[in-house]
């Protein structure tokens, strides 16, 4: 995990103000890695970016694979992800590996945590619990 934390920030910095913050998440963080396990990286892109999130994701993926010298890197763009349970998992258990704007990251984390609490509360109410 330390290698990832050291190698990837310069990759994100190369994108200027496009990448706002990034998390390492999944099996690498849980220390349940397997020889065939991948590396999961989630990035938050600045809304000011003029390129599409998909184009940036493709470029980032290639650059991260090159920097880590492996092809099993999964890139996820937080801005375009709608799976609230996955976002909650990333925010709660992921490790921040790049943070160009701590205020924006904290605001995002609070938003996701509040949305998750609301969702879970509504779900329990619907179940009659």
VOGU-3710 file (C-alpha; in Angstrom, 3 decimals, decimal comma):
1> xxxxxxxxxx> 0,000/0,000/0,000  2,886/2,386/0,728  4,204/1,990/-2,808  0,810/3,016/-4,176  0,656/6,022/-1,831  4,081/7,156/-3,039  3,789/6,416/-6,754  0,327/7,734/-7,632  0,257/11,332/-6,289  2,656/12,550/-9,013
11> xxxxxxxxxx> 0,339/10,951/-11,588  -2,614/12,913/-10,198  -0,572/16,127/-10,005  0,177/15,772/-13,716  -3,521/16,420/-14,355  -3,349/19,816/-12,664  -6,589/20,836/-11,033  -8,620/18,107/-12,763  -8,127/15,471/-10,018  -9,289/16,895/-6,696
21> xxxxxxxxxx> -8,765/13,852/-4,450  -8,341/10,095/-4,682  -8,888/7,018/-2,540  -7,385/3,564/-2,480  -10,128/1,081/-1,588  -11,107/-2,557/-1,804  -9,050/-5,622/-0,996  -5,747/-3,729/-0,942  -6,970/-1,608/1,970  -8,622/-4,547/3,749
31> xxxxxxxxxx> -5,348/-6,500/3,540  -7,174/-9,348/1,864  -5,183/-9,176/-1,329  -4,754/-12,241/-3,457  -2,073/-12,893/-6,053  -4,673/-12,195/-8,722  -6,174/-9,222/-6,831  -6,484/-5,824/-8,441  -5,896/-2,294/-7,188  -9,002/-0,145/-6,819
41> xxxxxxxxxx> -8,602/3,628/-7,121  -11,452/6,144/-6,870  -10,922/9,721/-8,042  -13,022/12,852/-7,722  -12,751/15,138/-10,729  -13,084/18,886/-10,580  -16,376/20,048/-12,070  -14,374/22,723/-13,932  -12,768/20,153/-16,222  -13,469/20,633/-19,908
51> xxxxxxxxxx> -12,746/17,015/-20,929  -15,301/14,280/-20,367  -15,004/12,150/-17,236  -14,696/9,079/-19,463  -11,714/10,497/-21,388  -9,986/11,508/-18,163  -10,670/8,082/-16,649  -9,069/6,362/-19,651  -5,979/8,581/-19,484  -5,708/8,208/-15,716
61> xxxxxxxxxx> -6,079/4,446/-15,939  -3,263/4,181/-18,469  -1,008/6,484/-16,437  -1,700/4,640/-13,170  -1,003/1,254/-14,784  2,234/2,602/-16,213  3,322/4,136/-12,892  2,533/0,986/-10,888  3,915/-1,315/-13,608  0,802/-3,500/-13,601
71> xxxxxxxxxx> -2,350/-3,818/-15,677  -4,843/-4,737/-12,972  -5,717/-1,235/-11,786  -9,416/-0,382/-11,614  -10,277/3,310/-11,872  -13,592/4,667/-10,651  -14,786/8,259/-11,056  -16,683/9,242/-7,927  -18,609/12,032/-9,682  -20,293/9,605/-12,067
81> xxxxxxxxxx> -20,847/6,692/-9,672  -24,442/6,272/-8,490  -24,038/3,180/-6,275  -24,508/4,795/-2,863  -23,392/1,710/-0,919  -20,129/1,596/-2,885  -19,551/5,319/-2,326  -20,201/4,835/1,397  -17,701/1,958/1,497  -15,062/4,094/-0,226
91> xxxxxxxxxx> -15,593/7,104/2,056  -15,731/5,058/5,277  -13,008/2,507/4,627  -10,916/3,850/1,766  -7,533/5,479/2,275  -6,998/8,981/0,923  -3,912/8,842/-1,294  -4,199/12,280/-2,878  -5,888/15,414/-1,579  -5,461/18,672/-3,504
101> xxxxxxxxxx> -8,489/20,254/-1,814  -9,219/18,947/1,715  -12,290/21,186/2,067  -13,864/19,756/-1,094  -13,067/16,207/0,046  -14,593/16,733/3,490  -17,702/18,297/1,948  -18,040/15,328/-0,412  -17,575/12,822/2,415  -20,245/14,528/4,534
111> xxxxxxxxxx> -22,645/14,554/1,589  -22,169/10,823/0,975  -22,463/9,934/4,665  -25,681/11,957/5,016  -27,172/10,440/1,867  -26,329/6,962/3,140  -27,896/7,609/6,542  -31,034/8,942/4,847  -31,165/5,934/2,525  -30,741/3,433/5,350
121> xxxxxxxxx> -33,380/5,215/7,458  -35,868/5,216/4,572  -35,114/1,574/3,849  -35,807/0,588/7,452  -39,049/2,586/7,411  -40,158/0,838/4,214  -39,413/-2,528/5,814  -41,509/-1,578/8,842  -38,614/-1,795/11,272
//
